[in-house]
């Protein structure tokens, strides 16, 4: 346990900050959180919670596509699939209002939890004066430990300045008066793919401008190709190897100019071209906190910066921009600074999900690791088209892929492409974390019929006889 009255000051109230505050309070520290934009940070108020709320609505809309095949008839004069889609429409103002309400409710829940734990919250912008001293306006607060968790913000594309009306970042979508009729999404990564998938399901015509050969170029290629195939089949226009040069407003919409001279027109343009850290003007240089060439705070695996007593967590470190990673970095920082036993951050065990339709979830070793020889593993990929539960639910896009060490059979990683893959990946994550073998996974009961049955079946296919020379 920490020494009585250890003073902890946390700059930033997002997942990295508030989870750290809860740990520090549990260990008996005197904790202050400084936040100027609302507890929960951008994750809760503008990014993760809002976007996944929108996607939840979009997923229900996407599920409507298969109702006829499942034997569901709607009480319309024309019960065709076209009639169903024409009657199932997104009420944009209500969708956006629900998003904002849920975000505020989640922020309030965070505030209530911190209050119950005795954490002091100051509304303002914190700034390091020097190690051990944080200023909020003209007030200075002394601290034995400082944690910086100031997050990141969307990067702006030169030649495409967001105006919040037609040229948008992901944080400006929820104040629109209506659903974009023709949305141009610029950026081939996770954020772009999620919003392209979501707005297409809600009823927008979507053009996805990707500078790479295919969408989601940094993810499992098999998974990315499944998702891109679904995009195209559902009517999305995907422009591969098409780098956007600029975006501007027209009389009634937007025009995106590509480097090859082509132009793409739409009603709105969503710019998803990366993130930049919110680390300027908070006293880092004056306090000896080092940043890299992009402005991200440099930390070690227990979240320490180069300045004594100063830690950092979350997107401002650029380690991995996931709420779960930010939260773990913040917890690790407090455990370490307050003298608790701690295990350094292990990014190889982080499970991540892309909330497209279908979802992509992955953990541990990747196909690229195996193909490059970095990891010596055997792999198996089972298409969900043969899974009984998938057939019952009316979908066939997706698969389960497992990687196992060649000799021992220890599960090293996996990829799942399926509805609710974010839930299904937990079984693979447990196997990776606990170093289970494919034999142990294969001997675990899975419900029949279920999608999890494909995980145990993949493990069975990776089992080898004891006398197999490749074990």
C-alpha positions, 0 to 999 in steps of 0.5 A: 500500500502507498504511504499515507497522503501520497499526492497524485495529480492526474492531468486528463480525465479519460480512460488512462486518467480516471482508471489511474485515479481509481487505483491510486485512491484504492491504494490510499493516495490523495488524488486530484484529476484535472480535466477541462472537457468533461470526465471520460475524455474524448473516448467517452464524449466524442470518440469511442462511446459515441461511435460505437453507439452509432454503430449499434444502431447501424448493426440493427439496420444491417441485420434488416437486410437478411430478414426475408431469407430468415422467413420474416414478413413485414406488414406492408403491401409489398413485402419485398426486400426493397420495401423492407429497406424503404420502411426501415430508415434511420431517424438521424436527429434521434440517433444523434440525440441518443448518442449525445445522451449516452455519452453524457450519461457515461461521463456522469457515471465516471464522475459519480464513481470518482466522487465515491472513491474520494477523488478530487476533480478540478475543471480546468487545464493542467500544466506542469510547472516543474516535476512535482508541481502542476498549475491550474490557472494561477493555482499550483498543486504539489504532487509526489506523482504526476500522470499525464493523460491528455489524449490525442485529436484528429489530424487535419489533412493539408488542403482540407480544413474541417468546418464542422458542417460539410468537411468533418472530423469524426468528432463533428458527426453528431451535430449534423441536422440529418444523415449525410446523403452522399458521404465521402470517407477519406482514410483507409484505417480503422476509424474510416472503415468503421464510419464507412460501414456504419453510415452505409448501414444507416442509409448513406451512399458512401465512397471510401477513398483509400490510399492503400491497395485495400481497406484496413492495410495494417490488419489481417489481410484475409479479414480486411478482404472479407470486410471490403467484399461486404462493403462492395456487395452492399453498394459502397464505392471503394477507391483503392490506391487513391490518395486524397490531396484536398477537400473543399466545399461546393455550392451544395456539398463537397469535392475531394481532389485526388493526387491523380487528378480525379475528383469525388463529389458528395454531400459531406466529407469525413476526414480520418487521416490519423491522430496527433497528440494533445501535448503542446503547451502543458509544460513538457519541455520545462519539466524534462518530459521527452517527446518523439518527433511526432510529439508523443510522450516517450514512456517505458513499459511501466509508463514512466517518462524521462522526468522523475515522478512523471508518468504518462498514459493513453493516446498522448503516448502513441503506444496503441490508441485503444481505451483498454491500453490507456486504462492499463497504462494508467493502472500500471503507472499507479501500481508502480509509483505507489510501490505495488508489484506490477507487470510491465505492459504486454502489447502482445496480449492486447485484444483489439476489435474493428467495429465494422459489419462484420467485426474484426477482432484479433489478439496475439501473433498475426499472419504477418508474424507467421509469414515473415518467420518472426513467429514459428507457428501453424495456422488454420482458418475455418470459414463461418459459412460451415458453422451451424449457428452462422447458418441459422443466423443468416450470415456467411461472411467471416472466419475463425483463424488460430495460430499455434506454436509448432512444437508445443501447440501453445496458442499464440494468437487468432483472428475472428471475423464475425458479428460480435467478434469483440465478444468471441475473441475473449476465448482466444485472449484467455488461451494466449494469456494463459498459454493454453495449448490447442489440445487444452482448447480442443478439450474445452466444451463449446455450446452447440450450436454456437460461433465459439464452436469454430474456435474449439474446432480450429484448435482440434484441427491444429492438434497433432499426433504425439509421434508427429515429427513436426511437434 
